Amino acid sequence: MNRKKNVRGALLSVFAGICWGLSGCMGQYLFQYQGMDSHWLVPVRLSLAGAVLLVFSLFKYGSKEVLRPFREKRDTLELLIYGLAGISACQFFYFYTIQLANASFATIMQELAPLMILLVMCVMERRLPAPREIFCISIAFTGVVLITTHGNFSSLAVPASSIIAGLVCAVCIVVYSIVPARLLTRHPIPILQGWAFLMGGILFFLVFRSWSYGYVPGKMGLFGIVFVVIVGNVLAFVSFMSGLKLIGPDKSSLYAFSEPLSASAASVLLLHGSFTGFEAAGFALVFLMLFILSKDKNR
């Protein structure tokens, strides 16, 4: 049973990573060729995904179960933090990073989240990083430097603003990987995801004043929106959170490394992007960091 549980969790995490990678590549296409803006796309994407999941949840679980997260103050507070500071903020900064740089860069910056969790643990336990942890920090930093400079250390290959946005995105992943631990045992995943998406979509729609952009998508734009909603939100997040529930955040984050790989492959094959040897080396170092952390049984 444990083996089946681990295999299922691994497959769900890999599938989620592929969905995210393809969705990120589609986002890059929408920004480059359809004239969309992340401040317009993200509120639309979150609102539609939230509506889809909540309608599904109404039919599957009933209205009482759908509204149950708001019956206790602690559940409501955790859902607000998880949904707004975690899931929704992550979505915006992910697509904003894609708009500033590209899909492969945005996805690899997300993979720094486990390293950030490690640093948070060190602070909470009031200790310095262990030798293995220092090694992980070093190779992750080296990997990011290679990716952001392409080996030319006198200049950046991507805008500095994209690095900041990517790091903030990783922080948001830390939030939604830690905060819902108790919620996941009390409420079905589609309900939590649905409310998280819908709340974030409404908030960003008001904050960014998305209606003021006056953007009207064409046929390919509409197809892209449907793709990022269904594949990048509904399928990806439900699969990842289901995998996380089965095998834990450390292993699920490792298997979700399929995201930057699929994003890079799709970007090169479909959008004629480039992928240098320095980027490949940087990806390998970040993956090595994730692999080492996933093997640390005491973390």
C-alpha positions as YAML, in Angstrom:
chain: A
units: angstrom
residues:
- id: 1
  name: MET
  ca: [0.00, 0.00, 0.00]
- id: 2
  name: ASN
  ca: [2.81, 2.43, 0.85]
- id: 3
  name: ARG
  ca: [4.51, 1.70, -2.46]
- id: 4
  name: LYS
  ca: [1.30, 2.32, -4.41]
- id: 5
  name: LYS
  ca: [0.78, 5.52, -2.42]
- id: 6
  name: ASN
  ca: [4.30, 6.74, -3.24]
- id: 7
  name: VAL
  ca: [3.97, 5.85, -6.93]
- id: 8
  name: ARG
  ca: [0.61, 7.58, -7.19]
- id: 9
  name: GLY
  ca: [1.92, 10.67, -5.40]
- id: 10
  name: ALA
  ca: [4.98, 10.78, -7.65]
- id: 11
  name: LEU
  ca: [2.91, 10.45, -10.85]
- id: 12
  name: LEU
  ca: [0.50, 13.17, -9.71]
- id: 13
  name: SER
  ca: [3.41, 15.51, -8.92]
- id: 14
  name: VAL
  ca: [5.12, 14.84, -12.26]
- id: 15
  name: PHE
  ca: [1.84, 15.38, -14.11]
- id: 16
  name: ALA
  ca: [1.26, 18.64, -12.22]
- id: 17
  name: GLY
  ca: [4.74, 19.83, -13.15]
- id: 18
  name: ILE
  ca: [4.17, 19.09, -16.84]
- id: 19
  name: CYS
  ca: [0.83, 20.93, -16.74]
- id: 20
  name: TRP
  ca: [2.46, 23.96, -15.11]
- id: 21
  name: GLY
  ca: [5.30, 23.92, -17.60]
- id: 22
  name: LEU
  ca: [2.98, 23.81, -20.61]
- id: 23
  name: SER
  ca: [0.76, 26.47, -19.05]
- id: 24
  name: GLY
  ca: [3.78, 28.72, -18.51]
- id: 25
  name: CYS
  ca: [4.80, 28.27, -22.14]
- id: 26
  name: MET
  ca: [1.26, 29.17, -23.21]
- id: 27
  name: GLY
  ca: [1.46, 32.26, -21.01]
- id: 28
  name: GLN
  ca: [4.67, 33.27, -22.77]
- id: 29
  name: TYR
  ca: [2.90, 32.84, -26.12]
- id: 30
  name: LEU
  ca: [-0.03, 34.99, -24.97]
- id: 31
  name: PHE
  ca: [2.30, 37.77, -23.81]
- id: 32
  name: GLN
  ca: [4.54, 37.70, -26.89]
- id: 33
  name: TYR
  ca: [2.03, 37.07, -29.68]
- id: 34
  name: GLN
  ca: [-1.45, 37.93, -28.36]
- id: 35
  name: GLY
  ca: [-0.62, 41.18, -26.58]
- id: 36
  name: MET
  ca: [-1.94, 40.11, -23.17]
- id: 37
  name: ASP
  ca: [-0.73, 41.52, -19.87]
- id: 38
  name: SER
  ca: [-0.27, 39.51, -16.67]
- id: 39
  name: HIS
  ca: [-2.36, 42.11, -14.78]
- id: 40
  name: TRP
  ca: [-5.28, 41.21, -17.07]
- id: 41
  name: LEU
  ca: [-4.69, 37.50, -17.59]
- id: 42
  name: VAL
  ca: [-4.14, 36.40, -13.98]
- id: 43
  name: PRO
  ca: [-7.42, 37.78, -12.52]
- id: 44
  name: VAL
  ca: [-9.36, 36.26, -15.43]
- id: 45
  name: ARG
  ca: [-7.55, 32.95, -15.10]
- id: 46
  name: LEU
  ca: [-8.02, 32.71, -11.32]
- id: 47
  name: SER
  ca: [-11.69, 33.71, -11.41]
- id: 48
  name: LEU
  ca: [-12.59, 31.21, -14.13]
- id: 49
  name: ALA
  ca: [-10.62, 28.38, -12.49]
- id: 50
  name: GLY
  ca: [-12.21, 29.10, -9.13]
- id: 51
  name: ALA
  ca: [-15.70, 29.11, -10.64]
- id: 52
  name: VAL
  ca: [-15.06, 25.80, -12.43]
- id: 53
  name: LEU
  ca: [-13.82, 24.06, -9.29]
- id: 54
  name: LEU
  ca: [-16.58, 25.42, -7.04]
- id: 55
  name: VAL
  ca: [-19.32, 24.39, -9.49]
- id: 56
  name: PHE
  ca: [-17.75, 20.93, -9.66]
- id: 57
  name: SER
  ca: [-17.58, 20.84, -5.85]
- id: 58
  name: LEU
  ca: [-21.24, 21.84, -5.52]
- id: 59
  name: PHE
  ca: [-22.29, 18.83, -7.57]
- id: 60
  name: LYS
  ca: [-19.87, 16.43, -5.88]
- id: 61
  name: TYR
  ca: [-19.93, 17.56, -2.23]
- id: 62
  name: GLY
  ca: [-23.02, 19.76, -1.83]
- id: 63
  name: SER
  ca: [-23.42, 23.37, -0.74]
- id: 64
  name: LYS
  ca: [-22.89, 22.68, 2.98]
- id: 65
  name: GLU
  ca: [-19.46, 21.16, 2.37]
- id: 66
  name: VAL
  ca: [-18.49, 23.94, -0.04]
- id: 67
  name: LEU
  ca: [-19.27, 26.61, 2.59]
- id: 68
  name: ARG
  ca: [-17.81, 24.69, 5.54]
- id: 69
  name: PRO
  ca: [-14.31, 26.33, 5.40]
- id: 70
  name: PHE
  ca: [-15.97, 29.61, 6.47]
- id: 71
  name: ARG
  ca: [-17.76, 28.23, 9.52]
- id: 72
  name: GLU
  ca: [-14.71, 28.30, 11.78]
- id: 73
  name: LYS
  ca: [-12.54, 31.38, 12.21]
- id: 74
  name: ARG
  ca: [-9.27, 29.42, 12.12]
- id: 75
  name: ASP
  ca: [-10.22, 27.65, 8.90]
- id: 76
  name: THR
  ca: [-11.28, 30.94, 7.32]
- id: 77
  name: LEU
  ca: [-8.05, 32.69, 8.34]
- id: 78
  name: GLU
  ca: [-5.86, 29.87, 7.05]
- id: 79
  name: LEU
  ca: [-7.84, 29.75, 3.79]
- id: 80
  name: LEU
  ca: [-7.39, 33.50, 3.30]
- id: 81
  name: ILE
  ca: [-3.62, 33.27, 3.86]
- id: 82
  name: TYR
  ca: [-3.33, 30.15, 1.73]
- id: 83
  name: GLY
  ca: [-5.55, 31.50, -1.03]
- id: 84
  name: LEU
  ca: [-4.35, 35.11, -1.26]
- id: 85
  name: ALA
  ca: [-0.75, 35.21, 0.01]
- id: 86
  name: GLY
  ca: [-0.03, 31.70, -1.28]
- id: 87
  name: ILE
  ca: [-1.85, 30.39, -4.36]
- id: 88
  name: SER
  ca: [-3.08, 33.62, -5.93]
- id: 89
  name: ALA
  ca: [0.03, 35.71, -5.29]
- id: 90
  name: CYS
  ca: [2.15, 32.84, -6.64]
- id: 91
  name: GLN
  ca: [0.05, 32.80, -9.82]
- id: 92
  name: PHE
  ca: [0.52, 36.50, -10.42]
- id: 93
  name: PHE
  ca: [4.26, 36.64, -9.77]
- id: 94
  name: TYR
  ca: [4.78, 33.48, -11.83]
- id: 95
  name: PHE
  ca: [3.12, 34.98, -14.90]
- id: 96
  name: TYR
  ca: [4.66, 38.38, -14.23]
- id: 97
  name: THR
  ca: [8.09, 36.71, -14.24]
- id: 98
  name: ILE
  ca: [7.23, 35.03, -17.55]
- id: 99
  name: GLN
  ca: [6.19, 38.40, -18.98]
- id: 100
  name: LEU
  ca: [9.46, 39.99, -17.82]
- id: 101
  name: ALA
  ca: [11.72, 37.07, -18.86]
- id: 102
  name: ASN
  ca: [10.43, 33.70, -20.13]
- id: 103
  name: ALA
  ca: [8.65, 30.54, -19.02]
- id: 104
  name: SER
  ca: [11.72, 28.39, -18.34]
- id: 105
  name: PHE
  ca: [13.29, 31.08, -16.14]
- id: 106
  name: ALA
  ca: [10.07, 31.59, -14.18]
- id: 107
  name: THR
  ca: [9.67, 27.88, -13.51]
- id: 108
  name: ILE
  ca: [13.24, 27.34, -12.32]
- id: 109
  name: MET
  ca: [12.97, 30.27, -9.90]
- id: 110
  name: GLN
  ca: [9.99, 28.52, -8.32]
- id: 111
  name: GLU
  ca: [12.17, 25.52, -7.54]
- id: 112
  name: LEU
  ca: [14.02, 27.59, -4.93]
- id: 113
  name: ALA
  ca: [11.01, 27.22, -2.62]
- id: 114
  name: PRO
  ca: [12.32, 24.07, -0.83]
- id: 115
  name: LEU
  ca: [15.57, 25.91, -0.14]
- id: 116
  name: MET
  ca: [13.59, 28.77, 1.39]
- id: 117
  name: ILE
  ca: [11.68, 26.29, 3.56]
- id: 118
  name: LEU
  ca: [15.05, 24.99, 4.76]
- id: 119
  name: LEU
  ca: [16.15, 28.51, 5.72]
- id: 120
  name: VAL
  ca: [12.86, 29.14, 7.53]
- id: 121
  name: MET
  ca: [13.38, 25.94, 9.50]
- id: 122
  name: CYS
  ca: [16.87, 27.07, 10.51]
- id: 123
  name: VAL
  ca: [15.49, 30.38, 11.79]
- id: 124
  name: MET
  ca: [12.63, 28.71, 13.66]
- id: 125
  name: GLU
  ca: [15.03, 26.21, 15.26]
- id: 126
  name: ARG
  ca: [17.58, 28.98, 15.96]
- id: 127
  name: ARG
  ca: [20.45, 27.14, 14.40]
- id: 128
  name: LEU
  ca: [22.96, 27.54, 11.61]
- id: 129
  name: PRO
  ca: [22.60, 25.42, 8.46]
- id: 130
  name: ALA
  ca: [24.27, 21.99, 8.61]
- id: 131
  name: PRO
  ca: [27.14, 21.20, 6.19]
- id: 132
  name: ARG
  ca: [24.77, 19.40, 3.80]
- id: 133
  name: GLU
  ca: [22.40, 22.37, 3.90]
- id: 134
  name: ILE
  ca: [25.24, 24.83, 3.25]
- id: 135
  name: PHE
  ca: [26.21, 22.74, 0.23]
- id: 136
  name: CYS
  ca: [22.62, 22.87, -1.05]
- id: 137
  name: ILE
  ca: [22.52, 26.64, -0.61]
- id: 138
  name: SER
  ca: [25.82, 26.98, -2.47]
- id: 139
  name: ILE
  ca: [24.89, 24.88, -5.48]
- id: 140
  name: ALA
  ca: [21.43, 26.45, -5.74]
- id: 141
  name: PHE
  ca: [22.98, 29.93, -5.70]
- id: 142
  name: THR
  ca: [25.52, 28.86, -8.34]
- id: 143
  name: GLY
  ca: [22.74, 27.39, -10.48]
- id: 144
  name: VAL
  ca: [20.68, 30.59, -10.35]
- id: 145
  name: VAL
  ca: [23.76, 32.69, -11.19]
- id: 146
  name: LEU
  ca: [24.45, 30.53, -14.27]
- id: 147
  name: ILE
  ca: [20.83, 30.78, -15.39]
- id: 148
  name: THR
  ca: [20.55, 34.54, -14.89]
- id: 149
  name: THR
  ca: [23.94, 35.44, -16.45]
- id: 150
  name: HIS
  ca: [24.45, 32.70, -19.08]
- id: 151
  name: GLY
  ca: [28.06, 32.60, -17.97]
- id: 152
  name: ASN
  ca: [28.68, 36.33, -18.52]
- id: 153
  name: PHE
  ca: [29.11, 37.44, -14.90]
- id: 154
  name: SER
  ca: [29.44, 41.12, -15.78]
- id: 155
  name: SER
  ca: [25.78, 41.41, -16.83]
- id: 156
  name: LEU
  ca: [22.38, 39.79, -16.42]
- id: 157
  name: ALA
  ca: [20.74, 37.78, -19.19]
- id: 158
  name: VAL
  ca: [17.31, 38.60, -17.73]
- id: 159
  name: PRO
  ca: [15.92, 41.82, -16.19]
- id: 160
  name: ALA
  ca: [16.64, 42.32, -12.49]
- id: 161
  name: SER
  ca: [12.90, 42.82, -11.93]
- id: 162
  name: SER
  ca: [12.25, 39.27, -13.20]
- id: 163
  name: ILE
  ca: [14.66, 37.87, -10.59]
- id: 164
  name: ILE
  ca: [12.83, 39.72, -7.81]
- id: 165
  name: ALA
  ca: [9.43, 38.59, -9.11]
- id: 166
  name: GLY
  ca: [10.67, 34.99, -9.36]
- id: 167
  name: LEU
  ca: [11.96, 35.03, -5.79]
- id: 168
  name: VAL
  ca: [8.66, 36.44, -4.50]
- id: 169
  name: CYS
  ca: [6.89, 33.66, -6.41]
- id: 170
  name: ALA
  ca: [9.03, 31.08, -4.59]
- id: 171
  name: VAL
  ca: [8.15, 32.68, -1.24]
- id: 172
  name: CYS
  ca: [4.47, 32.34, -2.11]
- id: 173
  name: ILE
  ca: [5.02, 28.64, -2.80]
- id: 174
  name: VAL
  ca: [6.50, 28.28, 0.68]
- id: 175
  name: VAL
  ca: [3.27, 29.77, 2.05]
- id: 176
  name: TYR
  ca: [0.92, 27.45, 0.17]
- id: 177
  name: SER
  ca: [3.08, 24.39, 0.88]
- id: 178
  name: ILE
  ca: [3.05, 24.95, 4.65]
- id: 179
  name: VAL
  ca: [-0.16, 26.76, 5.60]
- id: 180
  name: PRO
  ca: [-2.75, 24.23, 4.30]
- id: 181
  name: ALA
  ca: [-1.36, 21.22, 6.19]
- id: 182
  name: ARG
  ca: [-4.28, 21.23, 8.65]
- id: 183
  name: LEU
  ca: [-6.84, 22.37, 6.06]
- id: 184
  name: LEU
  ca: [-6.03, 19.42, 3.81]
- id: 185
  name: THR
  ca: [-7.14, 17.03, 6.54]
- id: 186
  name: ARG
  ca: [-10.45, 18.85, 7.04]
- id: 187
  name: HIS
  ca: [-11.67, 19.86, 3.58]
- id: 188
  name: PRO
  ca: [-11.61, 18.39, 0.04]
- id: 189
  name: ILE
  ca: [-8.84, 19.78, -2.16]
- id: 190
  name: PRO
  ca: [-11.12, 21.02, -5.00]
- id: 191
  name: ILE
  ca: [-13.06, 23.17, -2.52]
- id: 192
  name: LEU
  ca: [-9.92, 24.75, -1.04]
- id: 193
  name: GLN
  ca: [-8.48, 25.35, -4.50]
- id: 194
  name: GLY
  ca: [-11.75, 26.76, -5.81]
- id: 195
  name: TRP
  ca: [-12.09, 29.33, -3.03]
- id: 196
  name: ALA
  ca: [-8.38, 30.22, -3.23]
- id: 197
  name: PHE
  ca: [-8.61, 30.89, -6.97]
- id: 198
  name: LEU
  ca: [-11.90, 32.79, -6.82]
- id: 199
  name: MET
  ca: [-10.86, 35.03, -3.91]
- id: 200
  name: GLY
  ca: [-7.56, 35.84, -5.59]
- id: 201
  name: GLY
  ca: [-9.22, 36.53, -8.94]
- id: 202
  name: ILE
  ca: [-11.69, 38.99, -7.43]
- id: 203
  name: LEU
  ca: [-9.00, 40.72, -5.36]
- id: 204
  name: PHE
  ca: [-6.56, 41.13, -8.27]
- id: 205
  name: PHE
  ca: [-9.37, 42.22, -10.60]
- id: 206
  name: LEU
  ca: [-10.10, 45.10, -8.21]
- id: 207
  name: VAL
  ca: [-6.48, 45.93, -7.33]
- id: 208
  name: PHE
  ca: [-5.21, 45.91, -10.95]
- id: 209
  name: ARG
  ca: [-8.43, 47.46, -12.34]
- id: 210
  name: SER
  ca: [-8.29, 44.85, -15.08]
- id: 211
  name: TRP
  ca: [-11.36, 46.25, -16.83]
- id: 212
  name: SER
  ca: [-9.39, 49.43, -17.64]
- id: 213
  name: TYR
  ca: [-7.05, 47.54, -20.01]
- id: 214
  name: GLY
  ca: [-9.81, 47.23, -22.60]
- id: 215
  name: TYR
  ca: [-8.26, 44.04, -23.94]
- id: 216
  name: VAL
  ca: [-10.40, 41.83, -26.20]
- id: 217
  name: PRO
  ca: [-8.82, 38.42, -26.97]
- id: 218
  name: GLY
  ca: [-9.04, 36.82, -30.40]
- id: 219
  name: LYS
  ca: [-9.66, 33.13, -31.11]
- id: 220
  name: MET
  ca: [-6.13, 32.05, -30.16]
- id: 221
  name: GLY
  ca: [-6.27, 34.30, -27.13]
- id: 222
  name: LEU
  ca: [-9.47, 32.62, -25.98]
- id: 223
  name: PHE
  ca: [-7.94, 29.19, -26.58]
- id: 224
  name: GLY
  ca: [-4.90, 30.21, -24.54]
- id: 225
  name: ILE
  ca: [-7.06, 31.41, -21.66]
- id: 226
  name: VAL
  ca: [-9.02, 28.14, -21.59]
- id: 227
  name: PHE
  ca: [-5.73, 26.20, -21.71]
- id: 228
  name: VAL
  ca: [-4.09, 28.02, -18.80]
- id: 229
  name: VAL
  ca: [-7.30, 27.77, -16.75]
- id: 230
  name: ILE
  ca: [-7.97, 24.05, -17.26]
- id: 231
  name: VAL
  ca: [-4.42, 22.74, -17.59]
- id: 232
  name: GLY
  ca: [-2.44, 25.25, -15.52]
- id: 233
  name: ASN
  ca: [-4.93, 25.81, -12.70]
- id: 234
  name: VAL
  ca: [-7.54, 23.09, -12.38]
- id: 235
  name: LEU
  ca: [-5.49, 20.03, -13.38]
- id: 236
  name: ALA
  ca: [-2.08, 21.19, -12.15]
- id: 237
  name: PHE
  ca: [-2.98, 22.45, -8.67]
- id: 238
  name: VAL
  ca: [-5.42, 19.68, -7.84]
- id: 239
  name: SER
  ca: [-2.86, 17.07, -8.97]
- id: 240
  name: PHE
  ca: [0.00, 18.70, -7.07]
- id: 241
  name: MET
  ca: [-1.93, 19.14, -3.82]
- id: 242
  name: SER
  ca: [-3.17, 15.54, -4.11]
- id: 243
  name: GLY
  ca: [0.41, 14.36, -4.61]
- id: 244
  name: LEU
  ca: [1.63, 16.54, -1.75]
- id: 245
  name: LYS
  ca: [-0.99, 14.98, 0.52]
- id: 246
  name: LEU
  ca: [0.26, 11.47, -0.38]
- id: 247
  name: ILE
  ca: [4.06, 11.89, -0.30]
- id: 248
  name: GLY
  ca: [4.74, 15.22, 1.43]
- id: 249
  name: PRO
  ca: [6.06, 18.57, 0.17]
- id: 250
  name: ASP
  ca: [9.71, 17.52, -0.10]
- id: 251
  name: LYS
  ca: [9.19, 14.63, -2.52]
- id: 252
  name: SER
  ca: [6.36, 16.32, -4.42]
- id: 253
  name: SER
  ca: [8.59, 19.36, -5.01]
- id: 254
  name: LEU
  ca: [11.32, 17.08, -6.36]
- id: 255
  name: TYR
  ca: [9.02, 15.29, -8.81]
- id: 256
  name: ALA
  ca: [7.47, 18.61, -9.86]
- id: 257
  name: PHE
  ca: [10.85, 19.48, -11.38]
- id: 258
  name: SER
  ca: [9.19, 18.22, -14.54]
- id: 259
  name: GLU
  ca: [7.77, 21.75, -14.72]
- id: 260
  name: PRO
  ca: [10.94, 23.66, -15.76]
- id: 261
  name: LEU
  ca: [11.97, 20.78, -18.01]
- id: 262
  name: SER
  ca: [8.64, 20.74, -19.85]
- id: 263
  name: ALA
  ca: [8.52, 24.55, -20.00]
- id: 264
  name: SER
  ca: [12.01, 24.73, -21.49]
- id: 265
  name: ALA
  ca: [11.32, 21.96, -24.00]
- id: 266
  name: ALA
  ca: [8.04, 23.56, -25.10]
- id: 267
  name: SER
  ca: [9.64, 27.00, -25.32]
- id: 268
  name: VAL
  ca: [12.45, 25.73, -27.56]
- id: 269
  name: LEU
  ca: [10.25, 23.53, -29.76]
- id: 270
  name: LEU
  ca: [7.15, 25.70, -30.08]
- id: 271
  name: LEU
  ca: [8.29, 29.28, -29.46]
- id: 272
  name: HIS
  ca: [11.77, 28.96, -30.98]
- id: 273
  name: GLY
  ca: [13.43, 29.94, -27.71]
- id: 274
  name: SER
  ca: [17.07, 29.28, -26.89]
- id: 275
  name: PHE
  ca: [18.54, 27.06, -24.18]
- id: 276
  name: THR
  ca: [22.26, 27.50, -23.49]
- id: 277
  name: GLY
  ca: [24.71, 25.12, -21.90]
- id: 278
  name: PHE
  ca: [25.00, 27.47, -18.92]
- id: 279
  name: GLU
  ca: [21.24, 27.26, -18.40]
- id: 280
  name: ALA
  ca: [21.41, 23.46, -18.57]
- id: 281
  name: ALA
  ca: [24.18, 23.45, -15.96]
- id: 282
  name: GLY
  ca: [22.15, 25.79, -13.75]
- id: 283
  name: PHE
  ca: [19.07, 23.56, -14.04]
- id: 284
  name: ALA
  ca: [21.18, 20.52, -13.10]
- id: 285
  name: LEU
  ca: [22.52, 22.25, -9.96]
- id: 286
  name: VAL
  ca: [19.06, 23.30, -8.79]
- id: 287
  name: PHE
  ca: [17.77, 19.78, -9.40]
- id: 288
  name: LEU
  ca: [20.73, 18.37, -7.42]
- id: 289
  name: MET
  ca: [19.79, 20.69, -4.56]
- id: 290
  name: LEU
  ca: [16.21, 19.38, -4.61]
- id: 291
  name: PHE
  ca: [17.40, 15.77, -4.76]
- id: 292
  name: ILE
  ca: [19.71, 16.19, -1.74]
- id: 293
  name: LEU
  ca: [17.02, 17.93, 0.30]
- id: 294
  name: SER
  ca: [14.49, 15.21, -0.52]
- id: 295
  name: LYS
  ca: [16.90, 12.59, 0.87]
- id: 296
  name: ASP
  ca: [17.33, 14.40, 4.18]
- id: 297
  name: LYS
  ca: [15.14, 12.33, 6.50]
- id: 298
  name: ASN
  ca: [15.61, 14.68, 9.45]
- id: 299
  name: ARG
  ca: [14.52, 17.86, 7.66]
...
